[in-house]
């Protein structure tokens, strides 16, 4: 919560939802009540029902959620707010540099992702596992979107998914809008000994595959996967931009900062 509130973002609308915890969470949240738009601690039907409940108490134009294990960076809200205000064509964004923290909040991994394409979602490039060509999952805590996009895809997470409703949301978003990569870290996922994520990874992979199929996805075949791994993934930037401009490859728009006097720009990768 400090990683959100300490940014002192002027237009922040911060909601906290706790599932009736008995570990002191309710008292902790109550201590922040004056800086929250709304909060509740009560039994719920699971994580995604709780997130839907929280979003139902918001009105802001830009949306995201942060789980209790995870952290924003000191600049996150300022960067996200500036990009959405500057580029009305951006409907959702995520970081090119997803961080992983240890239990002490120290970064231990940061793997670069050059960009994302709408076509890639439909071909399984962002599934968490599989033998076909993949480039890695989206980091949920680094992903932000406009309310208008949220409403176009139904305005809620699908609670029939117990652990992979985020992946299902990305599949729905990808049918409506391009995902823009942002060339700075925006958040980090924290790993520690008491979290449930590792034990639930097989369930997450199974549910992601189910969502992928339900949303009309079709994985790359063996030959296509070999081509993507051996050729396309290693194209020089200039060659990839030419192929994208010629319609041979899908767009992978990214937000990069050119420094003083230039600021944020959108490039194709």
C-alpha positions, -999 to 999 in steps of 0.1 A, spaced: 0 0 0 29 24 7 42 18 -29 9 33 -41 2 60 -16 37 73 -12 37 84 -49 13 112 -39 -4 110 -73 -29 138 -73 -57 120 -92 -54 87 -74 -86 68 -66 -74 39 -44 -97 11 -32 -86 -18 -9 -105 -50 -7 -97 -77 19 -114 -111 21 -121 -110 58 -85 -118 68 -77 -127 104 -40 -118 102 -42 -81 111 -49 -70 75 -82 -53 84 -66 -31 111 -37 -23 88 -61 -12 60 -81 8 85 -50 28 93 -49 40 57 -87 48 55 -83 85 52 -63 80 20 -86 55 4 -116 61 -18 -133 30 -3 -123 -1 15 -139 -33 29 -129 -64 48 -154 -92 44 -158 -127 32 -159 -131 -6 -161 -157 -33 -124 -155 -42 -98 -131 -55 -115 -121 -87 -149 -116 -72 -131 -93 -47 -114 -74 -75 -147 -69 -94 -162 -56 -62 -134 -31 -58 -136 -19 -94 -174 -14 -90 -165 13 -64 -143 33 -88 -149 59 -114 -113 67 -127 -104 67 -163 -73 45 -159 -75 11 -141 -52 -15 -126 -50 -37 -96 -21 -47 -73 -21 -79 -52 -8 -79 -17 25 -95 -27 34 -69 -53 48 -34 -55 48 -3 -78 79 18 -85 81 54 -72 75 67 -107 48 43 -119 16 64 -116 33 95 -130 46 76 -161 13 58 -167 -7 90 -163 15 110 -186 14 83 -213 -24 80 -213 -28 118 -213 -3 123 -241 -14 95 -264 -52 90 -267 -47 61 -290 -32 40 -262 -60 19 -246 -38 -5 -225 -1 -7 -217 24 -29 -198 61 -28 -190 89 -41 -213 108 -47 -181 88 -68 -157 105 -70 -123 106 -98 -97 113 -89 -61 124 -111 -32 106 -111 1 127 -81 12 115 -60 -17 149 -63 -35 148 -69 -73 162 -103 -83 152 -105 -120 142 -82 -149 137 -99 -183 133 -75 -213 103 -80 -236 105 -59 -268 68 -57 -275 35 -74 -279 12 -78 -309 -26 -84 -312 -19 -113 -335 5 -128 -310 -22 -132 -285 -43 -152 -309 -13 -175 -317 -4 -182 -281 28 -161 -279 19 -150 -243 7 -183 -229 26 -192 -198 37 -226 -212 37 -249 -242 59 -264 -269 49 -239 -296 66 -205 -299 60 -183 -268 77 -151 -256 64 -150 -220 34 -140 -200 22 -104 -193 29 -92 -158 -5 -83 -144 8 -58 -118 25 -38 -146 -6 -36 -168 -29 -6 -170 -59 1 -192 -87 27 -199 -121 22 -184 -136 25 -219 -117 -7 -229 -128 -25 -197 -164 -16 -204 -162 -28 -241 -152 -63 -230 -179 -66 -204 -167 -46 -174 -156 -75 -151 -132 -103 -147 -146 -138 -155 -149 -154 -120 -153 -189 -136 -115 -188 -137 -101 -193 -102 -65 -183 -109 -62 -171 -146 -89 -145 -150 -61 -120 -157 -50 -139 -188 -86 -142 -199 -89 -104 -196 -58 -99 -218 -73 -122 -244 -105 -101 -245 -85 -68 -245 -63 -80 -274 -93 -84 -297 -102 -47 -292 -69 -28 -290 -31 -29 -294 -10 -34 -263 17 -8 -259 50 -18 -243 66 8 -220 104 10 -218 107 14 -181 98 -10 -152 64 -2 -137 59 -28 -110 73 -60 -95 60 -94 -85 73 -105 -51 83 -141 -44 84 -155 -9 80 -188 9 43 -184 19 27 -175 -14 3 -198 -32 14 -190 -67 40 -218 -72 16 -245 -60 -11 -232 -83 10 -228 -115 -4 -260 -131 -39 -247 -125 -30 -213 -140 -15 -230 -171 -46 -252 -175 -70 -222 -171 -50 -201 -195 -51 -228 -221 -89 -230 -216 -94 -193 -220 -71 -193 -251 -93 -219 -267 -126 -203 -257 -114 -170 -271 -106 -185 -305 -68 -188 -301 -48 -211 -324 -12 -220 -315 17 -219 -340 24 -252 -357 58 -269 -355 71 -253 -387 58 -219 -378 73 -221 -343 107 -230 -357 105 -200 -381 95 -177 -353 123 -189 -330 150 -191 -356 143 -162 -379 116 -137 -368 127 -134 -332 163 -125 -343 155 -100 -370 175 -67 -366 153 -38 -355 155 -21 -389 145 -52 -408 116 -59 -384 103 -23 -388 105 -27 -426 86 -60 -425 60 -45 -401 55 -15 -425 52 -39 -454 25 -58 -436 46 -90 -433 47 -89 -395 23 -76 -369 27 -43 -351 45 -42 -317 40 -6 -306 62 7 -278 66 38 -258 102 51 -255 115 83 -239 139 103 -261 152 124 -231 150 161 -225 133 181 -253 120 149 -269 100 131 -242 78 101 -249 74 87 -284 57 57 -299 79 35 -321 72 2 -339 93 -29 -332 
